[in-house]
Amino acid sequence: MSAEGRDHSFHDAEQPGRTSSAAEIESENDRDGSSQAAEHHPDCQGQTPSVEQRLQTLEKELEESHHRLLLAHAEVDNTRKRMRRDYEDQIKYANLPLVRDIVEVLDNLHRASAAAVGQTGSSGLSEGVAMVVKQFEETLARYGCRVIRAVGELFDPNFHEAISQVASNEHPQGVIVHEAAVGYQLHDRVVRPSQVIVSTGPGGN
């Protein structure tokens, strides 16, 4: 065999070895790349939540949603109650302006009745005015308006307006001894407080 033939045979024998080595290197590189990808992929690091963890998360979200729903229902219910109460109050006190005007008329009737008392020949007029006053007050009472009690009662700033104080041997301190103007209230709301004179007690100043 010539030298040239031996050279060709030598090179042919070496070539498959080199090809095999390159394939092995490639395979190792692929494995390294796969290992690195696996290290950075969360699914391969055990970070995927388990079914139990997902159920716990869903239960927590459901509980929070239920809590928000209850709050929303409570807010709607409170709003509905407040609107109903406001509506009822509007109906209940709708006559308040009218009552205030009628109270002024009653004041004039009380003055007329007081002026007629003791005058000769005016007994019939005084009785007639007193009857009108009584009828007015009874009519107002049917609609929830009533007179505020004053004389002999303990002074209450929620219902009475003190215009003066006076010493009294008959009334203890703080008790109303005289009513200058009648007070009225519509249901539980004061239309006008009674104007009163309050006792300071025996020998008070």
Stockholm file with secondary structure:
# STOCKHOLM 1.0

chainA/1-205         MSAEGRDHSFHDAEQPGRTSSAAEIESENDRDGSSQAAEHHPDCQGQTPSVEQRLQTLEKELEESHHRLLLAHAEVDNTRKRMRRDYEDQIKYANLPLVRDIVEVLDNLHRASAAAVGQTGSSGLSEGVAMVVKQFEETLARYGCRVIRAVGELFDPNFHEAISQVASNEHPQGVIVHEAAVGYQLHDRVVRPSQVIVSTGPGGN
#=GR chainA/1-205 SS CCHHHHHHHHHHHHHHHHHHHHHHHHHHHHHHHHHHHHHHCGGGGTCSCCHHHHHHHHHHHHHHHHHHHHHHHHHHHHHHHHHHHHHHHHHHTTTHHHHHHHHHHHHHHHHHHHHHTTCTTCHHHHHHHHHHHHHHHHHHHHTTEEECCCTTSBCCTTTEEEEEEECCSSSCTTBEEEEEECCEEETTEEEECEEEEEECCTTCC
#=GC SS_cons         CCHHHHHHHHHHHHHHHHHHHHHHHHHHHHHHHHHHHHHHCGGGGTCSCCHHHHHHHHHHHHHHHHHHHHHHHHHHHHHHHHHHHHHHHHHHTTTHHHHHHHHHHHHHHHHHHHHHTTCTTCHHHHHHHHHHHHHHHHHHHHTTEEECCCTTSBCCTTTEEEEEEECCSSSCTTBEEEEEECCEEETTEEEECEEEEEECCTTCC
//
